[in-house]
């Protein structure tokens, strides 16, 4: 198995929250930036999306947009609708991570299914950073024969909800998002530098897959060179040439990305996170964390622990 396939096989999305929305025109909702993927599926319009990079775009019935980096954006029934109507919506929780959002009125009804997702595999964080800020499902449907039927199935489920529809929609959204990201990877151009070039390189790709698979291992430049099957000097030079940084620095950043995910999860302490990531002491981990992220692990842990699991989060 090539290294890219090895990383992609760990592709998992954990649903943070989803919302099935029935919104009467005129409506507008602002979505602040967040470190999660966002998606919006339009079963029935009208619906427009505004992003800083691309301005206003009209979304048609059956359209899905994916915002890999969770950038700030706004949805509205028309570009001239101002304000944020979320506070005037009636929100009902229908499951542990699904809610119904209804805005009453006399205008045309927009039916949407929206959500936020977290990557279950931190190995893909560099990939997500490379992706465009917004991807439309209809733009890649021609490159994946499964996308169009999935969009049609989601539209039918959202338009005619039945018992368990929220769960079915969330599962289809997970699958569709995964396929959109994989399709983008397959269709992206071949470059000589950067993360995609590195993961596709036979030697460096093996090293990246190994580091992402076991970031807490006591890796050294020598042991990583052994994985690549190269001498220390050749490996170090090749790694830096493709990725623009040394292997040790890349590994340190990878560990801190994972540390951010672990801090505050399941009651893990800073010491437990440090141990999982291969640090001999909490103090050495804390120094490395603050050097790379500019904040202390304790601050991140408290922030994560206090974050609401469900705030409609679209």
N, C-alpha and C positions, 0 to 999 in steps of 0.2 A: 504494500500500500504506500502511495506517495505521501509526503509529509502533509500536504494540503488536505488530502482526504482524511488523514489521521486526525488532524485538528478539527475538521468539519464534522467528523463522526460524533464528536462530543457536543454538537450543536443542540442545545436545549434552551427553551424559553420557559421561564417561570412567570405565570400570570400574576402580576401585582394587583391589578384591578381592571374591571371591564364595566362598560355602561351601555345599556340599550336605551336610545334616546328617541323620544317623539316630541318634536319641537315645532310650535306654530309660528309662522312668519308674523312679525319680524323678530329675529333672534340673532344674537351674536355672543360668542364665548371666547375668551382669551385664555390661552394655555401657556403658562410661564415655562421657562427652560427647566429641564430636569435631566439627571444622568441616567435616563431610561429610554428605551425605544418607545415611540408612540405610533399608533396607527388609527386611522379613521376609515370606516367602510360606509359608503352611502348606499343604502338600500333604495331610498326614494328621496329626491331632492325637493326643493332647491337647496344647494349648498355650494359655498365658495370657501377657499382657503387662502390665507395671506401669510407669506413668509418674507422675511427681509431680503433673501437672495433673489426671489422670483416674483414678488408682488402678488397680486390677486390672480387666482386660477379657478375656473369653474369646474366643479366636480359633477359628473353625470351619474345617473342611476347605475349601480353596479361597480362604481369606481372605488378603489382602495388606495390610500396614500400611506406610505411608511416614512417616518422621520427617525432615522437610525440613531441620531445623537440627541433626540428630544429637544430640538431648538424651539425657541419661542415662536408661536404662531397664533392665528385667529381663524375660527370658523364662523360663518355667518350665512344667513339666508339670502343676503345680497351685499355687495361691497359697500353700499352707502348706509348700512345699519351700524350704528355706533353703540358703545357701551358694552356691558357684560350682563347677560340676563340670567347667569347661573343661580344667583341668589333668589330669583323669583321662580325657579323651577321646583317642582315637587320630586324629591329623591327618595326612593324606596329600596332598601337592601333586599335582594331576593336570593342571596347566597353569601358564602363567606367572602367572595371577592367580586361579586356581580351586583349591579344595582340598576334600577329602572329610573330614568330621568324624563320627566314630563313637563312641558310648558304649555299651559292652556292658552286658547285664543281662537280667533276666527279665521286667520290666514291659512295658507297652504301648509300642510304637514310635511316636515322632513323627518325621515326615519333613518337613524344612524346607529352603528355599533362601533364603539371606540374603546381604546384601552391603552394601558401602559404595561410594558413587559421588561423583565430583567433577563440578561443572558445567564443561563445556568452554567456556562463554561467561560471562565475568565480568559481562556486562550484566545477568544475571538475579539477581545477588546481592541487590539491593534487593527483588526479588519474593519470593525465598525467605524473607527476613526477615519479610515480611508474612504468610506462611502459618501456619496453626495448627501446633502442635508435633507432632501426629499426625493422619494421614489414613488412613481405611480404604477400600480399594478397593470394597468392597460398598456403601459409602455414596454413591459417585459413579457406580457402574455404570449406574444408570438414566439418567444424563445423557450417556453415551457408549456407543453400541451395540457398540463394539469391545472394551470392557473385559472384559465377561463371557466372550466367546470366548477372549480372551487368558489370562484366569485359568484357564479349563478346559484350554487347551493347555499351560500351565505345570504344571498338576496332573498331566496325563498324562505329561509329560516327566520330572517329578521322581519319580513313582511307579514308572515303568517305564523306568529309564535305559538308553540304548543308547550306541553309539559316538558321541562328539561331543555327548552330552547336556549337559555342563557349558557348552559354548560356546553351544548353542542356548538354554539357560536364561538365560544372561547377556544374550544379544541380546534375548530377549523381555522380560527385566526392564528393560532400558534403555527399550524402546518403551513398556512399561506405565507406568513412572515418568513418562516424558515426557507421556503422555496424561493421567495423573492430575493433573499440575501444570497442564497446559493446561485441563483440565476445571474445575479450581478457579478459574482465572483467568476463564473464561467465565461461571461461576456466581456469582462474587463480586459483591457489591452495588456500585452506583455511588456514589462519594463525591466530595466537592468538594475535598478536600485529600489529600496523600499521594502516594506514588509511582505507584500505579495511576491516580489522577486526573490526575497530571502526564503520564503516558505516553499517556493518552487525549485530552489536550488538543491540538487541532490544531497550535498554535504551539509550546507547551512540549514536546510530544511529539516534534516534529521535532528540537528541540535535544537532548533526552535521547538519542534514537537516534544523532544525530551524535557526541555526546561518547562514547557507549559504543562506537561503531564505530571511532573514531579518537581514543583518549584521549591519545595522545602529541602530537597536533597543538598548535601554539602558539595555543590558544584565548584570546580576550579577551572581555570582556563585550560589546564592540562587534561582534565577529565572530559571537558567538552570537546577539545580537539580530538580526543580518542573516539568520541561518538561520531565525529565527522570523518574519522579515518585520515586525519591530516596532522602534520607537525604543528607544534604550538604556534610558531611564528607565521606559518602560512594560514592557519585557521584564524588567528587574531587579525591578520591583515585583511583576509577575505570577508570576515564578519563585519568589520568596521567599514569596509568599502561599500558593502551592500546596504547596511542598516544605518550608517552614519554615526555609530557609537560602538563602544566596546562591549564584549559579551557580559562582563561583570556589571556594567552600568545598566544594560538591558535587563539582566536578571533582577537587579535591585528594584528597578521600576515595576517589573512584573510582580514581584513580591508585594510591593506597596499597593498595587491595584487590587490584588487579592486580599490584602490586609483590610482595605476599605470595605470590601464585601463582608469579611468575617467579623469585623468589629461591630458589636451590637447585635449579632445574630445568635440566637439560642443561648443568650446569656454568657457568651464567651468573654473571658477576661483578656486584658492586654497581654498578660503572661502566657495564656493559652494560645493566643494568636501568634505570639513570638515563637513559641515552641513548635507550632505547626509549620512555620515558615523557615525553620532551621536556624534560628538565632539562639545563641547559648544563654543569653540573659535578656530580661525585659528591658534593661537599660540600653543595651546595644541596639535592640530593635527600635526603641523609642527614638534614639538618636538618628538612626537611619530613616525612620518614618518622617521625622520632622525635617530632616535635611532635604528629602525628596518632595514632600507634600506641603511644607511650610506650616503645618499645624501638628499638634501633638496627637498621638493615638487616643488619649483619653477624651479629648474634645470630640473626635469623630465618633467614638463609641457612644458618648452621651447623646450626640445629635441623632445617630442612627436609632438608639434605643427609644428616644422620645418621638420619633417620626410616626405619624398615624399610618396604619396599614391601609386604611380606606378613607379617602377624602374625595371620592369620585374620580380623582387622579387622572382624568383624561388628558 
